[in-house]
């Protein structure tokens, strides 16, 4: 059905679509640049110890798994029934505050999966997290707010698009193309509002550097854990996850359920988003300048920009 009446808001459909598309593309670039700036972080001025690196890699559960790996390597703990652990030896290794907290919880019969939730353990994990946030390797509340706030102009543009769709529909103008673009922009904006990286880019670089630096601890390298010692095991778990526990002590890894409940596996994440749209009103498509994106064909029946 042919559109009738004057142009909505005094702007023809093709003109609005063109301006809207340019504005959307420009704002997307600006938002991505702001996100990059807010999540840049700062490269560390010292090497991270194994529990810091474990938290950076996989959070508190990975840090607890690294502690358990070190304690098992030092012959301090052993697996027991029902995903519990037992203390079987006197520590002859350097114990960090997290190790002390984990041993105290094991002595009270806490299951493997419950260790990260114990108050003493949680306190040590919170201190590690605070250190990483302070060093700008993990995203803190301020950085997360900045990343999310960067998407606000895009929401305003989505609102403008919705208003144009409503006005164009009321004016009897086709709005199909605009609906598609606004929906696409809304989805991209929602993703950028909801998804915030847990690590800064400096944190991601630090983890990548550690993987390269400690590649000798990768399970496929068949490291001699008895030679390297407990701290090497902790570092291996920090970077490569539960597979290190299985390479060190398969029975312990399976019976204690440390690998499945806490350690996880190493990995990195990435995201990307892109969109493109194009339209043309050529002489062969019956789209003339005398109406909103076309005369009798309404751009092939698909609608335009209101």
C-alpha positions, 0 to 999 in steps of 0.5 A: 500500500502506498504511503500518503501524507507529509514526511514524518517530522518533516524528514523523509524515510531514506534521510532519517535512515541514513542519518540514524545509521551514521549516528548508530555506527559512530556511537558504537565506535565511541562506546567501544573505545570507552569500554576499552579505556575503562577496562585497560587496567595496569600491568603489574609491577611485580610477579603475582604469586600462585593464589593471586594468579589462580584467582585472576584465572578462575576466581576463588574456587580456582584459588582454593583448588590451587591451595589443595593441590599444594597441600596434597603435593606437600603430603599434608592432606589426602582424600576421604569419603563423600568428597571430603579431605583429611589432614594426614601430615605436618606441613613442611612447606611454606603456608600462606594465609589461604592455606591456613584457612583451608586446613582449618576448614578441612579439620572441621570436616567441610566438604570440598565444594563447601571450602570456598564458602567458609568464613575464614577462607572467604576472608582470604579470597576477598583479600586476594580479590581486593589486591587484584582490583587495587592493582587494576587486574580485575574489574572493580565496581568503578570500572564496571559502572564506567563500562555499563554507563558507556552504553547509555547514549546508545539506549537514547538512540534506541529510544529515538528509533522507537519514537520514529517507528511510532510516529511513522506508523501513525503517519501511515509510513512504512517502517520495516527497515527502521524496525530491523535496525532498531532491534539490532541496535537494541540487542547490541546495546543490551549485550554491552550493558549486561556483559562486562569482562571480569578481567581488565585487559592488563589482567588478561595480558598478565594471564597470557604472559603467565601461560607462556612463562610457566608452560613447563607446568602444562600437563602435556609437558609431563612435569615432575611434580615431586621435583618441582614441589608444592608451589609449582603444583599450585601455579600449575593448577592456577593456570591450567586447572584440574588437569594438573591435579589429574597429572599429579595424583589422579586418585586424589583428583577423582576421589576428592572431587577437587578437579570437578568441583573447584579447579575447572579448566584453563581458558580465555574468552573473547567477544566481538560484535558487528552489524551492517545494513544497506539499502538503495533506492535506485531508478530501477526499484520504483523508489523515487524522491517524491515519497518516503522511500518510494512511490507505489512499491514502498521499497518492495513492500519491506518498509523504510524509515517512517 
